[in-house]
Amino acid sequence: MEVNTVIAENLKRLRTTRRLSLGQLAERSGVSKVILSQIEKGDSNPTINTLWKIATGLHVPYTSLLEKLPTTTRIMSKAALPAQEDEEGHYRIYCYYSITPHRNFEWFQLELDAGHRYSAVGHPDQAQEYLVVLEGRLTIETEGQRYDLDPEDSMYFAASSEHVYANNGEGTVKALIMNYYPFNLVID
């Protein structure tokens, strides 16, 4: 199933389950009613930040919009995962595991091309981000601080505010990211 179709179905299901109009969700998320309507119809290819804003407005994890809840055990192959990209295609994330009623985290692989930065909007309140650098040197900017991480370095931080990933090196940076939600999110 195409990712835009999955997003459209999940957005409509999550919004209607919460008995929110498009206007109410627009107020909560900061995404216009027109854009929300286009996404629900599958007529739009939303950016990563747009999806984060919608997820925050719905009080659900980002991945709740990207895939249906798995019902069976399965092996995840990166080649089969859709890449979520920034507008220029220099920042890519692949979601291996989304949050479920029995799992309060999301698991991603991040790829960031040399010489590029990506600003991520904040996640829901109390969310924590854990990451491990696999390849390259990754700079994280959060809460007014800058952290440089080399391969096999790890860090965690409160992810509810905007944070920036930067690759000032020559090769592609690869990292694993886990977004952890220490509270019960409603997953429909």
C-alpha positions as CSV (number, residue, x, y, z in Angstrom):
1,M,0.0,0.0,0.0
2,E,1.3,3.4,-0.9
3,V,2.5,5.6,2.1
4,N,0.1,8.5,1.2
5,T,-2.9,6.1,1.3
6,V,-1.8,4.7,4.7
7,I,-1.3,8.3,6.0
8,A,-4.7,9.3,4.7
9,E,-6.5,6.3,6.3
10,N,-4.7,6.7,9.6
11,L,-5.3,10.4,9.8
12,K,-9.0,10.1,9.1
13,R,-9.3,7.2,11.6
14,L,-7.4,9.0,14.4
15,R,-9.2,12.3,13.8
16,T,-12.7,10.9,13.7
17,T,-12.1,8.5,16.7
18,R,-11.2,11.6,18.7
19,R,-14.4,13.3,17.3
20,L,-12.3,16.2,16.0
21,S,-13.4,18.3,13.0
22,L,-10.7,19.3,10.5
23,G,-10.9,22.8,11.9
24,Q,-10.3,21.6,15.5
25,L,-7.3,19.6,14.4
26,A,-6.0,22.5,12.4
27,E,-6.1,24.6,15.6
28,R,-4.4,21.9,17.6
29,S,-1.7,21.1,15.1
30,G,-1.0,24.4,13.3
31,V,-1.6,22.7,10.0
32,S,-4.3,24.3,7.8
33,K,-7.7,22.7,7.3
34,V,-7.1,22.7,3.6
35,I,-3.8,20.8,3.9
36,L,-5.4,18.3,6.4
37,S,-8.2,17.7,4.0
38,Q,-5.8,17.1,1.1
39,I,-3.8,14.6,3.3
40,E,-7.0,12.8,4.4
41,K,-7.9,12.4,0.7
42,G,-4.5,11.1,-0.2
43,D,-4.0,14.1,-2.5
44,S,-0.9,15.4,-0.7
45,N,2.6,14.2,0.1
46,P,3.1,15.7,3.6
47,T,6.6,16.6,4.8
48,I,8.1,15.1,8.0
49,N,7.5,18.3,10.0
50,T,3.9,18.4,8.8
51,L,3.3,14.8,10.0
52,W,5.0,15.6,13.4
53,K,2.7,18.7,13.8
54,I,-0.4,16.6,13.1
55,A,0.8,13.8,15.4
56,T,1.4,16.3,18.2
57,G,-2.1,17.8,17.6
58,L,-3.6,14.3,17.9
59,H,-1.4,13.4,20.9
60,V,-0.1,10.3,19.1
61,P,3.4,9.2,18.0
62,Y,4.5,10.2,14.5
63,T,4.4,6.6,13.3
64,S,0.7,6.3,14.1
65,L,0.2,8.1,10.9
66,L,2.6,6.0,8.8
67,E,1.5,2.5,9.3
68,K,-1.2,0.3,10.6
69,L,-0.7,-1.5,13.8
70,P,1.0,-4.8,13.1
71,T,-1.0,-7.9,14.0
72,T,1.7,-10.6,13.5
73,T,5.4,-11.1,14.0
74,R,7.4,-9.9,11.1
75,I,11.0,-9.2,10.0
76,M,11.7,-5.7,8.9
77,S,13.9,-5.2,5.9
78,K,15.1,-1.6,5.3
79,A,14.6,-2.1,1.5
80,A,10.9,-2.6,2.2
81,L,10.5,0.5,4.4
82,P,9.3,3.8,2.8
83,A,11.8,6.6,3.4
84,Q,10.4,9.7,4.9
85,E,12.5,12.7,3.6
86,D,12.9,16.4,4.1
87,E,12.0,18.7,1.2
88,E,15.4,18.4,-0.5
89,G,15.9,14.6,0.2
90,H,19.1,15.1,2.3
91,Y,17.5,13.8,5.6
92,R,15.9,10.4,5.5
93,I,14.3,8.3,8.2
94,Y,13.1,4.7,8.0
95,C,10.6,3.5,10.7
96,Y,11.3,-0.1,11.7
97,Y,8.9,-0.2,14.6
98,S,6.1,2.1,15.5
99,I,4.3,2.5,18.8
100,T,1.6,0.0,19.6
101,P,-0.6,-0.6,22.6
102,H,2.1,-2.9,23.9
103,R,5.1,-0.9,22.8
104,N,5.8,2.7,24.0
105,F,8.6,3.5,21.6
106,E,9.3,4.1,17.9
107,W,12.6,2.9,16.2
108,F,14.1,4.6,13.2
109,Q,17.2,4.7,11.2
110,L,18.4,8.2,10.3
111,E,20.5,9.1,7.3
112,L,21.8,12.7,6.8
113,D,23.9,13.7,3.8
114,A,27.2,15.5,4.2
115,G,27.0,19.3,4.7
116,H,23.3,19.3,5.7
117,R,21.1,20.1,8.7
118,Y,17.6,19.1,9.7
119,S,15.4,20.8,12.2
120,A,12.9,18.5,13.9
121,V,9.8,19.9,15.5
122,G,9.3,18.8,19.1
123,H,7.6,15.5,19.9
124,P,4.8,15.1,22.5
125,D,5.4,16.3,26.1
126,Q,7.6,14.0,28.1
127,A,8.9,12.2,25.0
128,Q,12.6,11.2,25.1
129,E,14.9,10.6,22.2
130,Y,17.7,8.0,22.4
131,L,20.2,7.7,19.5
132,V,23.3,5.8,18.6
133,V,25.6,7.0,15.8
134,L,26.5,4.1,13.4
135,E,28.5,6.0,10.8
136,G,29.9,9.5,10.5
137,R,29.9,12.4,13.0
138,L,26.5,13.7,14.0
139,T,26.0,17.0,15.7
140,I,22.8,17.5,17.8
141,E,21.6,20.9,18.9
142,T,18.9,20.9,21.6
143,E,18.0,23.3,24.4
144,G,20.7,25.8,23.4
145,Q,23.5,23.2,23.6
146,R,25.6,21.5,20.9
147,Y,26.8,17.9,21.1
148,D,29.2,16.2,18.7
149,L,28.8,12.4,18.5
150,D,31.2,10.0,16.8
151,P,30.5,6.4,15.6
152,E,29.2,4.2,18.5
153,D,28.5,7.3,20.6
154,S,25.1,7.5,22.2
155,M,22.9,10.2,23.8
156,Y,19.4,10.9,25.0
157,F,17.5,14.1,25.5
158,A,14.1,15.5,26.1
159,A,12.5,15.6,22.7
160,S,9.5,17.8,23.3
161,S,11.3,20.9,22.0
162,E,12.8,21.5,18.5
163,H,16.1,19.8,17.9
164,V,18.6,19.9,15.1
165,Y,20.7,17.2,13.5
166,A,23.8,18.4,11.5
167,N,26.4,16.6,9.4
168,N,29.4,18.8,9.0
169,G,31.5,15.9,7.7
170,E,32.1,14.5,4.2
171,G,30.1,11.2,4.2
172,T,26.6,10.3,5.1
173,V,25.8,10.1,8.8
174,K,23.7,7.0,9.9
175,A,22.2,6.7,13.3
176,L,19.5,4.7,15.1
177,I,16.9,6.7,16.9
178,M,14.4,5.5,19.5
179,N,11.6,7.9,20.5
180,Y,10.3,6.8,23.9
181,Y,7.0,7.8,25.4
182,P,6.9,7.2,29.2
183,F,3.2,7.8,29.4
184,N,0.2,6.0,28.0
185,L,-0.7,7.4,24.6
186,V,-4.0,6.5,23.1
187,I,-3.5,4.3,20.1
188,D,-6.6,3.5,18.1
